[in-house]
Amino acid sequence: MALLSEMDGDAFRQEVMRLGPIKLHPVHRRTLNLLAKRLEDAPSAYLAETVPVFIADDVANPRRVIRNLQRWSKTKGLSLKDVTRIDVIAERPELDYLGRYNLFFSGIVLTQPTIQLKGLISWIETLNNEVTFYHEVGHHVLGHSEGGQLAEQEEEANAYARSMIRASRPVFFFVVDVFKKPLKLVLKPLFPQSKRNSNRAT
């Protein structure tokens, strides 16, 4: 469906209308509802002035999602050149990913919670989503052709994400670097080397 929308807008519209009244699996229904947003005149927002963002109706606090994406998209060194669109769908237990890169039309799919998180949990969730965003952009920038299924490509995308998160949160990573060694010294007696090795062996 996503590929059809890029190749033939009229055929895509007809397929959306055909599938509308058909009984679908709940996951497929949510996917169709999100893709149907492509028939609307305007996306929820644009990144880098050219990349449309479409957000599913059941995503919590879409304005916050947009603010985060706009901030992340301005990270020094990040490139969204030739990214065609970003779709934000609801995070569900049956989904085994936080984000994906669709190499067929250079689009990115991200997941977001359906309920508003607060406090430390919200901060951790935002950090995870930011890293995921950079990771999927990394697949695009690095020209990966296997959809991120190869271990080597995953590590390359991870490296890209690490470089972007360091550029985005320099103070945070400075603090992490300062306290990393002291924390290791404190935690080392709690996790002896022999115990760690035996755990890996089992």
N, C-alpha and C positions, 0 to 999 in steps of 0.2 A: 504493500500500500504506500509506504513512504517513497519507494523508488518510483512508483506510478505517478505520485503527486509531482515529482520532479520532471518526469518525462512527458506526461500528457494530463494537463489540468482538467480537461473535460471528461476524460475517461475516469480520472480519480473521483470527480464529483459524482458520476454515475454509479461508481462502485460503493461510495459512501451511502448513497441513497438506496442502493440495492440491499446492503447489509443492515441498514437501519432497522427494519421491522423483523429481521431474522433473529431467532433465539441464539445467543452466543454465550460462551463461557464468560463468567464475570471479568476475568483478566482480559479477555479479548474485547469485551464490551468497553472496558475503560480505555483500552488502546485505541479502539475505533473512535470513541468520544474525543480523545486527545487529537488524533489525526484529523478528525472533522474540523478542528479549529483552524486548519489550514485553509478552509473555505471562507473564513472570515476576512474582512478587509484589512484589519490591523492586528499585529501580534501584541503580546503584553508589553514588550519593550524591545529595544535594539541594543546590541553591544557593538562597540567600535563603529557605531553609526550605520552599519550595514548588516549585522548578523541578527536575524529575528529570533526572539525568545517566545515560546508558547508554553503556558503553564496550565496544567490540568486543574479543573474546578475543585477537586478534593484536596489539593495541596494547602497546607496551613500557612497563613500569613504570606500571600504571594508578593506583597510589597517588600517585605523583608528579603525574600528570595531575590527579587529584582535588584535591590540595593547591594546585596552581597555579590551577585554576578557582575554588576557594573563595576564594583570596586575591584574584584578579582581580575576582571578583563583589562584593567589598567595597570596591572603589575608590570614593572620594568622588565623588558626582555620577552614578554609574552606576545605571541602572534596568533591572531585569529584569521589571518589571510586565507581566503577561499573556504572557510567554514560556512556552510550554507544555512544552518539553523541550529538552535538548541531547544530541545523539548524537555520539559520538567514534568515528571510523572510522580504519582504518589508512591511512597515507599511501602511495600507490602511484604508479609512473611514469605510468600511464595516466590518472591524475586530474590535471586542469589547475587545481586550486584547493586552497587551504588551508582554506577555510571557505565556507559558504553559509548564506543565510537563506531559509527556506521560508515565504513570506508566506501560503500557504494555511492553515497551522495555527500560524503564529508559532513555528516551531521552528528551531533552529540546528544545523548539521552542521559539525563540526570534524575535521581530519585530524591524526594524530599518528604518529611513526615506529614502525616495528616492531622496531627495535633500539635499545639503550640508547646514547645519545650521551654523550661526555665532553668536559670542558675547554671551550675557547672555542667549539667547534662546538655544544656543548650549550647554552651561554649564548645564542648567536645564534639557535638554533632556538627556545628558550623565548621570546625577545623577539619573534620573528616570529609565534609562535603567540599571544602576548598581544595584539599589535596586531591580528591577525586576529579574535580574540575580540571586541575592542572594535568593530572594523569591522562585524561581523555584528550585534552588539547595536545598533549605530548605525542600521543599516537598519530594525531593528524600532522603535526609539525614534522615529525620524524618520517612521515611517508610510509607508515606500516601498511602492509598489504595483506595481513592475515587476520585482521580484526582483533589483534591483541591476544591471540590464542597461543602464541609461542612464548616460552619462558624468557628468551633473549629480548623479545620486544617488550614484554612486561617490565623487565628490569630497566630497559632504556626509558620507558615511559615513567617508571618510578624515579629514575635519576632526574628526568626533566621536572617532575613534580617537586622533588626535593629542592632543586635550584630555584624554582618559582616561589615555593613557600618561604625559603630563606630571604628572597628579595621582598616578599610581601610582609613578612613579620621579622625584621632584623633584630628588634629589641627582644622579642621572645626567644629567638635562637641564641642571642648573646647570653641571656640568663641561663638557658639550658646548657650552653657550653661551660659557663662559669661553675655551675653546680653539678655537672655530670660526673667529674672525678670524685668529689666528696661523697656523692650519693653511692657511687660504686664501692668506695671504701667502707661505707656504713653498711651496705647491703651484702657485701661479700661474705662476712661471717655467717649470715643467715642462710646463704646458699653455697655450701662448700662445693669445690670443683668435682669431688668424687660423686656427690649426690646428683649433680647436674648430668654427669656422664652416665650414671646408672639409669637416670630417667630417660635419656635419649636412647639408651640401649634397649629399654623395654618398650 
